[in-house]
């Protein structure tokens, strides 16, 4: 799926082809230097693939989660 997005101040804009993934690998995060919006992540030591932060994607409502987890209030989820 092709998506477009930007940081909150509009200083950074992007267009990307995305697919969902969940590897559990450690990630480095990148932010807009002007407004601090989280933009994307990449694997520590691996910049071949990137993960876009959903909050900055203009069409985020079109992206369906691969899975969801629901818990009762006060329930702890082990990390």
C-alpha positions in Angstrom: 0.0 0.0 0.0 1.3 3.5 -0.9 1.0 6.1 1.9 1.8 9.8 2.3 2.6 11.5 5.5 4.3 14.4 7.3 5.4 15.6 10.7 3.1 17.9 12.6 4.8 21.1 11.4 5.0 20.0 7.8 8.8 20.4 7.6 9.2 16.7 6.6 6.9 15.0 4.0 7.2 11.5 2.6 5.6 8.9 0.3 6.3 5.3 0.8 5.2 1.7 -0.1 4.4 -0.1 3.1 3.6 -3.6 4.5 3.0 -4.7 8.0 5.5 -6.6 10.0 6.2 -7.6 13.6 9.7 -9.0 14.3 10.3 -8.0 17.9 13.8 -6.6 16.9 15.3 -3.5 18.6 14.5 -0.3 16.7 16.1 3.2 16.5 13.6 6.1 16.3 13.9 9.2 14.2 12.1 12.5 14.9 11.5 15.8 13.1 14.3 18.2 14.2 11.8 21.1 14.1 8.6 19.9 15.9 9.8 16.5 17.5 7.2 14.4 15.7 8.2 10.7 15.6 8.7 9.9 11.9 10.1 6.4 11.4 12.1 3.6 13.0 14.8 1.3 11.7 16.6 -1.7 13.0 19.6 -1.0 15.1 22.5 -1.7 12.8 20.1 -2.3 9.9 18.9 0.6 7.7 17.7 -1.6 4.8 14.0 -1.4 6.0 12.2 1.3 7.9 9.0 1.4 10.0 6.8 4.5 9.6 5.1 5.9 12.6 1.3 5.6 12.0 0.5 8.9 13.7 2.1 10.9 10.8 0.5 8.9 7.9 -2.2 10.9 6.3 -4.3 7.8 5.4 -3.6 5.9 8.6 -7.3 4.8 8.9 -6.9 2.7 5.8 -4.2 0.5 7.4 -5.7 -2.5 9.2 -3.8 -3.9 12.2 -2.5 -7.5 11.7 -3.7 -8.3 15.3 -5.0 -6.6 18.4 -4.7 -7.4 22.1 -7.4 -6.5 24.7 -6.9 -6.8 28.4 -9.0 -6.2 31.5 -8.1 -3.0 33.5 -5.2 -3.7 35.8 -4.0 -6.7 33.8 -0.2 -6.8 33.2 1.1 -7.9 29.9 4.7 -9.4 30.1 7.3 -7.8 27.9 
